[in-house]
Amino acid sequence: MTNWNWQKLSSGAAMRLLSVALTLAVINFAEQALALGRGNSGPQVTSIQRCLQKLGYYNGPINGNFGPLTENAVKKFQQAKKISAIGQVGPQTQRSLQAACQSQQSRGNTSTSNVLKVGSRGSAVTQLQKSLRTLGYFNGPVTGYFGQETQQAVVRFQQSKRLQADGVAGGNTLQLIRTNLASRSNNAVGGGVDNYPNAWNEGDAGPQVLQLQRNLAKLGYFQATPTGNFGSVTKDAVVRFQRDYGLTANGIVDGQTWTAISTNTNYVNVNNVNVNNSNVNNSGCSPTSGFICLGENSPRVVAVQQSLRQKGLFNPDITGYYGTETRDAVAQFQQAARLNPTGIVDFQTWQALGLTNSNPTRVQNSAVENRYVVIVPIRDANTLDQVRQFVPQAFAMRSNLGEYVNAGAFRDRSEAEKRSSQLRDRGFDARVEYF
């Protein structure tokens, strides 16, 4: 009103406009003074808490005390309604709350009894939360109260099944949830319900599928970007994994498959040890690499098992089959030898087992032809770690030469002498030996 030319107004008009301005100022001041915020209490706060709870913003106690939980709920509501999120309930926020709760109540009066939505409570909501958790869409606590977290889980399920994503669990949504649960039970191995936690298959989605994809990627079977959606690419990756590990190759991740994936992922990441060797694929094991992987049945597996038995790490029968027991023994040996405990018999592990000179012809790794080895005698417990600062793939060995660090094997003696010279320049007693 500062733009008005007060001189051109009659005294009566000026007084009337001044009165309006003063009235607006008083109302604005009164609205600020009447705002409810932290520290207030009473029946008005109780009504606000009940309304916010009905709308899914408040999960605290209805006690009439305006504390931090109520303040945060008010801020969330204000943000959703594009009101200044100050956490206080002034007239504008009060009007929005009343309108929203009245609208919610109106929808509740006209809906059918089997529709679950924000504000619903009871055993039906408990079952819904459990079902959505089993299907991988809900990660929150099972409370029997339909709040925002449950609503978002319903939305994710609806989106994955191309339903109207309104966050309301109506008849169609509930029926499709039951159908998906039944499908999982029917597809579980042995016809029963799998305990971890039912089988995952094509069409599923959620955080568990995302973790599955990440694990398969670490093992080298999943090359796409993890999305959390179980599609044909994920199924193909699962099938390849199952074939390599002697499992039923149906593309369904039951408890047995998931345990195998998790166990092998853990072996890949034990102690976060990284071996920067171009001959080693830390993402998994492929028979084409020349390494010994799970499922191989060959004379060289016999050699590995015999060596492990001599070291007291392998007690089962010598079968020539590289199963989980042999793999576990190899990982135990690798850890003791301060190698990357992957459970995969690569060239370094083969050599550390003392099998270099009797290496079977089936070993495809060209590293077996590397005969010139750079060795550094182990003087104390720090020698290996010190060498690895310059040669990350170095590993400890024991032979008729005593205990030493293998700092690299080369086909060309000049390359080995070069490496040895570099280490001597750094203070190591390095030399080249022919094996």
C-alpha positions in Angstrom: 0.0 0.0 0.0 3.0 2.3 0.0 2.4 2.9 -3.8 -0.9 4.7 -3.1 -0.9 8.5 -3.6 -2.5 9.4 -0.2 -2.7 13.1 -1.1 -5.3 12.3 -3.9 -7.5 10.4 -1.5 -10.2 12.0 0.5 -9.7 11.9 4.2 -12.5 9.4 4.6 -11.1 7.1 2.0 -7.7 7.3 3.4 -9.0 6.4 6.9 -10.8 3.4 5.5 -7.7 2.1 3.7 -5.6 2.7 6.8 -8.1 0.7 8.8 -7.9 -2.2 6.4 -4.1 -2.2 6.6 -4.1 -2.2 10.3 -6.7 -5.1 10.4 -4.5 -7.2 8.1 -1.4 -6.5 10.2 -3.3 -7.5 13.4 -4.6 -10.7 11.7 -1.1 -11.7 10.5 0.3 -11.1 14.0 -2.5 -13.0 15.6 -1.9 -16.0 13.2 1.7 -16.1 14.2 0.8 -15.9 17.8 -1.7 -18.7 17.5 0.6 -21.1 15.7 1.1 -24.4 17.6 4.7 -25.7 17.8 7.1 -27.6 20.0 6.3 -27.3 23.6 2.6 -26.8 23.2 0.1 -29.3 24.6 -3.6 -29.9 24.8 -6.6 -31.2 22.8 -5.6 -29.2 19.7 -2.3 -30.9 19.6 -4.1 -34.3 20.1 -6.3 -33.5 17.1 -3.3 -32.6 15.0 -1.5 -35.8 15.9 -4.6 -37.9 15.0 -5.0 -36.2 11.7 -1.3 -36.6 10.8 -1.4 -40.3 11.8 -4.5 -40.8 9.6 -2.6 -39.2 6.7 0.5 -41.4 7.3 2.9 -38.7 8.5 2.9 -39.5 12.3 3.6 -42.8 13.9 4.2 -41.6 17.5 1.9 -41.7 20.5 -1.3 -39.7 20.6 -0.5 -37.8 23.9 -1.3 -34.1 23.1 2.3 -33.1 23.5 3.9 -31.2 20.6 7.4 -32.8 20.6 10.1 -33.6 18.0 8.0 -36.4 16.4 5.0 -34.2 15.9 7.2 -31.4 14.6 8.9 -33.7 12.0 5.5 -35.0 11.0 4.2 -31.4 10.5 7.3 -30.6 8.4 6.7 -33.6 6.2 3.1 -32.6 5.7 4.0 -29.0 4.9 6.6 -30.1 2.4 4.0 -32.4 0.7 1.5 -29.5 0.5 4.2 -27.0 -0.5 3.8 -24.9 2.6 6.8 -23.4 4.3 8.1 -26.3 6.3 8.7 -24.7 9.7 7.2 -27.4 11.8 4.6 -25.2 13.3 0.8 -25.4 12.7 -0.5 -22.0 11.8 -3.9 -21.2 10.2 -2.7 -22.2 6.7 -1.4 -25.6 7.9 -4.5 -26.1 10.1 -6.8 -25.5 7.1 -4.8 -27.9 4.9 -4.8 -30.6 7.7 -8.6 -30.3 8.1 -9.2 -30.5 4.4 -6.9 -33.5 3.9 -8.4 -35.4 6.9 -11.9 -34.7 5.8 -11.1 -35.9 2.3 -9.5 -39.0 3.8 -12.5 -39.7 5.9 -14.8 -39.2 3.0 -12.9 -41.8 0.9 -12.8 -44.2 3.8 -16.6 -44.1 4.1 -17.2 -44.9 0.5 -14.5 -47.6 0.1 -14.9 -51.3 0.5 -13.8 -53.1 3.7 -11.0 -55.1 1.9 -9.2 -51.9 0.7 -6.0 -51.2 2.7 -4.6 -47.7 2.6 -2.8 -45.1 4.7 -4.3 -45.1 8.1 -5.5 -48.7 8.0 -4.7 -50.9 10.9 -5.0 -54.5 11.9 -4.1 -58.1 11.0 -4.8 -57.5 7.3 -2.1 -54.8 7.2 0.2 -57.1 9.1 -0.3 -59.8 6.5 0.2 -57.3 3.7 3.5 -56.1 5.2 4.7 -59.7 5.6 3.8 -60.5 2.0 5.5 -57.4 0.6 8.6 -58.2 2.6 8.7 -61.8 1.2 8.3 -60.4 -2.3 11.1 -57.9 -1.7 9.2 -54.7 -1.7 9.0 -53.8 2.0 11.9 -53.4 4.4 10.3 -51.7 7.3 9.0 -53.2 10.6 5.8 -55.2 10.6 3.6 -53.1 12.7 0.1 -53.6 11.4 -0.2 -49.9 10.7 -0.4 -48.7 7.1 1.9 -45.7 7.0 4.0 -44.0 4.3 6.6 -46.8 4.2 3.9 -49.4 3.5 2.3 -47.1 0.9 5.6 -46.8 -0.9 6.1 -50.6 -0.9 2.6 -51.0 -2.4 3.5 -48.4 -5.1 6.7 -50.3 -6.0 4.8 -53.5 -6.3 2.1 -51.9 -8.4 4.6 -50.3 -10.7 6.5 -53.6 -11.2 3.2 -55.3 -12.2 1.9 -52.4 -14.3 -1.0 -51.6 -12.1 -2.3 -48.1 -11.2 0.4 -47.0 -8.7 -1.8 -45.2 -6.2 -0.4 -46.9 -3.1 -3.8 -48.3 -2.2 -4.0 -52.1 -1.7 -7.4 -52.8 -3.3 -8.8 -56.1 -4.5 -6.7 -56.3 -7.7 -3.5 -55.5 -5.9 -4.1 -57.9 -3.0 -5.1 -60.7 -5.4 -1.9 -60.2 -7.5 0.2 -60.3 -4.3 -1.4 -63.6 -3.3 -0.8 -64.9 -6.9 2.9 -64.0 -6.7 3.3 -65.7 -3.3 1.7 -68.8 -4.6 3.9 -68.8 -7.7 7.0 -68.6 -5.5 5.9 -71.5 -3.4 5.1 -73.7 -6.4 8.5 -72.9 -8.1 10.5 -73.7 -5.0 12.8 -76.7 -5.2 11.1 -79.9 -4.1 7.7 -78.3 -4.4 7.8 -76.8 -0.9 8.3 -73.3 0.3 12.0 -72.4 0.4 13.3 -70.9 3.5 15.4 -68.1 2.0 12.9 -66.7 1.7 11.1 -68.4 -1.2 12.5 -68.7 -4.7 13.2 -65.6 -6.8 12.5 -65.8 -10.5 11.8 -63.8 -13.6 9.3 -61.0 -13.0 10.3 -60.4 -9.4 11.7 -57.0 -8.2 13.0 -55.4 -5.1 16.1 -54.9 -3.0 16.8 -58.7 -2.8 17.0 -58.9 -6.5 19.3 -55.9 -6.6 21.7 -57.7 -4.2 21.4 -60.8 -6.3 22.5 -58.9 -9.4 25.4 -57.2 -7.6 26.6 -60.6 -6.3 26.4 -62.1 -9.7 28.3 -59.1 -11.1 31.1 -59.7 -8.6 31.3 -63.3 -9.7 31.4 -62.3 -13.4 28.0 -63.6 -14.5 26.0 -60.4 -14.7 27.3 -57.7 -17.0 24.4 -55.3 -17.1 23.6 -52.5 -14.6 21.9 -53.8 -11.5 18.3 -52.5 -11.4 16.5 -54.7 -8.9 14.2 -56.1 -11.6 14.6 -59.9 -12.4 14.4 -60.0 -16.2 15.8 -62.3 -18.9 19.4 -61.0 -18.4 19.3 -61.9 -14.7 17.8 -65.3 -15.4 20.5 -66.1 -18.0 23.2 -65.1 -15.5 21.6 -67.4 -12.9 21.5 -70.2 -15.3 25.2 -69.9 -16.2 26.1 -69.8 -12.5 24.0 -72.9 -11.8 25.6 -74.8 -14.7 29.1 -73.9 -13.6 28.4 -75.0 -10.0 26.6 -78.2 -10.7 23.1 -76.9 -9.7 19.8 -77.4 -11.5 20.0 -74.8 -14.3 16.4 -73.5 -14.2 17.1 -69.8 -13.6 15.3 -69.9 -10.3 17.2 -68.6 -7.2 16.1 -71.0 -4.5 17.9 -71.3 -1.2 20.5 -73.7 -2.5 21.4 -71.3 -5.4 21.4 -68.2 -3.2 23.7 -69.9 -0.6 26.1 -70.9 -3.4 26.1 -67.3 -4.8 26.6 -65.7 -1.3 29.3 -68.1 -0.3 31.3 -67.6 -3.4 30.8 -63.8 -3.3 32.2 -63.8 0.3 35.3 -65.8 -0.9 35.9 -63.1 -3.6 35.8 -60.3 -1.0 37.4 -61.9 2.1 39.5 -59.2 3.8 39.1 -57.0 0.7 42.5 -58.3 -0.6 43.2 -57.3 -4.2 45.6 -59.2 -6.3 46.7 -57.0 -9.2 47.7 -59.9 -11.5 46.5 -60.0 -15.1 46.2 -63.8 -14.9 43.7 -63.6 -12.0 40.1 -62.7 -12.4 39.0 -61.6 -8.9 35.4 -61.3 -10.1 34.9 -65.1 -10.4 36.4 -68.2 -12.0 36.0 -69.5 -15.5 37.3 -72.9 -16.7 38.6 -71.2 -19.8 41.1 -69.2 -17.7 43.1 -72.3 -16.9 42.3 -72.0 -13.2 40.7 -74.8 -11.2 37.1 -73.9 -10.5 34.2 -75.6 -8.7 32.9 -78.5 -10.7 36.1 -79.6 -12.4 37.0 -83.3 -12.3 40.6 -83.9 -13.4 44.0 -85.3 -12.5 45.2 -81.9 -11.5 42.5 -81.7 -8.8 43.9 -85.0 -7.5 47.3 -83.3 -7.2 45.7 -80.3 -5.3 43.8 -82.6 -2.9 47.0 -84.7 -2.2 49.0 -81.5 -1.5 46.3 -80.2 0.8 46.1 -83.5 2.7 49.9 -83.5 3.2 49.5 -80.0 4.8 46.7 -81.3 7.1 44.0 -79.2 5.4 42.0 -81.8 3.5 40.6 -85.0 5.1 37.9 -86.3 2.7 38.6 -88.9 0.0 40.9 -88.0 -2.9 38.3 -88.0 -5.7 39.7 -85.6 -8.3 36.4 -83.6 -8.1 36.7 -79.9 -7.1 33.8 -79.5 -4.8 33.0 -77.1 -2.0 35.1 -79.1 0.5 38.2 -78.8 -1.7 37.4 -75.2 -2.4 37.2 -74.4 1.3 40.5 -76.1 2.0 42.2 -74.1 -0.8 40.8 -70.9 0.6 42.2 -71.9 4.1 45.6 -72.6 2.5 45.6 -69.3 0.6 44.8 -67.4 3.8 47.7 -69.1 5.6 50.0 -68.5 2.7 48.9 -64.8 2.6 47.4 -65.1 -0.8 44.0 -63.7 -1.8 41.7 -66.4 -0.3 39.4 -66.8 -3.3 39.1 -70.6 -3.2 40.3 -70.6 -6.9 43.4 -72.4 -7.8 45.3 -69.9 -9.9 48.9 -70.2 -10.9 50.2 -68.5 -7.7 48.2 -71.0 -5.6 49.4 -73.9 -7.7 52.9 -72.8 -7.3 52.5 -72.1 -3.5 51.2 -75.7 -3.1 54.5 -76.9 -4.4 53.0 -78.3 -7.6 54.9 -76.2 -10.2 57.2 -78.9 -11.5 54.5 -81.4 -11.8 52.0 -79.1 -13.4 49.5 -81.1 -15.6 49.3 -80.3 -19.3 45.7 -79.2 -18.9 46.8 -76.0 -17.2 46.1 -73.4 -19.9 47.7 -70.5 -18.0 50.8 -69.4 -19.9 52.3 -68.4 -16.6 53.4 -72.1 -16.1 56.1 -71.3 -18.7 57.6 -68.6 -16.5 60.7 -70.2 -15.1 62.8 -67.2 -14.0 61.6 -66.2 -10.5 62.5 -63.1 -8.6 62.9 -64.1 -4.9 63.4 -62.1 -1.8 64.4 -64.0 1.3 62.0 -63.5 4.2 64.0 -61.9 7.0 61.1 -61.0 9.3 57.3 -60.9 9.5 57.2 -57.6 7.5 59.1 -58.7 4.4 56.1 -59.8 2.4 54.1 -56.6 3.1 57.1 -54.5 2.3 57.7 -56.2 -1.1 53.9 -55.9 -1.9 54.2 -52.1 -1.7 56.2 -52.4 -5.0 54.9 -55.8 -6.3 51.3 -56.2 -5.2 51.0 -59.7 -6.5 54.0 -61.0 -4.6 53.4 -64.0 -2.3 55.3 -66.1 0.2 56.7 -69.5 -0.6 58.8 -72.3 1.0 61.1 -74.6 -0.8 64.6 -76.0 -0.6 65.8 -72.4 -0.8 64.0 -71.7 2.5 61.2 -69.1 3.0 61.1 -66.4 0.5 58.8 -64.0 -1.3 58.0 -64.7 -4.9 58.2 -61.3 -6.5 57.4 -62.4 -10.1 58.0 -65.1 -12.6 59.2 -64.4 -16.1 59.8 -66.3 -19.4 62.6 -63.9 -20.2 65.6 -63.8 -17.8 66.3 -60.1 -18.7 62.8 -59.2 -17.5 63.4 -61.0 -14.3 66.8 -59.3 -13.8 65.1 -56.0 -14.4 62.6 -56.6 -11.6 65.3 -57.9 -9.3 67.4 -54.8 -9.9 64.4 -52.5 -9.2 63.9 -54.3 -5.8 67.6 -54.1 -4.9 67.5 -50.4 -5.6 64.8 -50.2 -2.9 66.9 -52.1 -0.4 65.7 -55.7 -0.9 68.0 -58.6 -1.1 66.5 -59.8 -4.4 67.9 -62.3 -6.9 66.8 -64.4 -9.8 66.4 -68.2 -9.6 65.5 -70.7 -12.3 62.8 -73.3 -11.5 
